[in-house]
Amino acid sequence: MLHLNVFLFSPIRENTYLLHDDAGNCAVIDPGCYFPEEREALSAFISGNGLKPVMLLNTHCHLDHVFGNKYIAETYGLTLQIHPLEKKMLELAPTSGLMWNLPFDNYQGETEFLEPGKSIHIGNDLLEVVFIPGHSPGSVGFYSRSQGFIISGDVLFRESVGRTDLPGGDFRVLADSIRQVMYTLPDDTVVHSGHGPSTTIGWEKSHNPHVPLT
C-alpha cells in the first residue's frame, strides 16, 4: 500500500509529495524545497520515518516544481525522471527563476524519460504514467488505479485549472487532457494537485467552471 505526505514549499507555495510503500521505499515527486530549512525539513522527515528515496519524479518542469531536484538527486543518488517534452522546460527553469527573483541551482544530471501508458514501481506498488499536456508540453500524472488517486501537477485544481500563458501552454490542449483523460477516471478518484487542496474527479466534473464536462 502507498502512503502520501505533502509539504508546502517555496514562496510560490507548491505541493511537494512523498509517496512511500510499507517497506519505506519512497518516491519524491516535484520537490519544490527552495530554502535551506525546507530542504532540511524534507530530509528530516525522510530519515525520521526510515524512508529510502528510490525515485525522483517531476510531473512537469516549471521552476516551482524543480527547485529541489538537484538537492534530492545529490543527497540520495537519484536520476531525475521526466517526460521527454519537459527537457526544454527544465533547461529554461533557471531563467524563469531570475524573472521571479528566485535564483536557484538547476539539476544538471542525466535524465530518464517517462513513457506514458507504462507503469513505474515503488516496491510492489504500481503507478501509471498518464500524459496530460496543456499546462506544459510534457505534463504527466502518476495514477494509482488500485488506491484511487492521481498526482497530477498543475493540470487540474479544485474548481480551477493550470494556467496556459506560460511557454508551451495551450488551453485547448489542456481542456482536452482534462476531458479526455482526467474526466474518464472514476468519480471518486482523488486528485492531488501541484498547488492548493486536493479534489475529486466527480467534484470537478460537476463544479469546475473552466472545463465543464460538456
Secondary structure, DSSP 8 states (H G I E B T S, - for coil): --EEEEEEETTTTEEEEEEE-TT-EEEEES----SHHHHHHHHHHHHHTT-EEEEEE-S---GGGTTTHHHHHHHHT--EEE-GGGHHHHHHHHHHHHHTT-------S-EEE--TT-EEEETTEEEEEEE--SSSTT-EEEEETTTTEEE-TTSEETTEE----STT--HHHHHHHHHHTGGGS-TT-EEE-SSS--EEHHHHHHH-SSS---
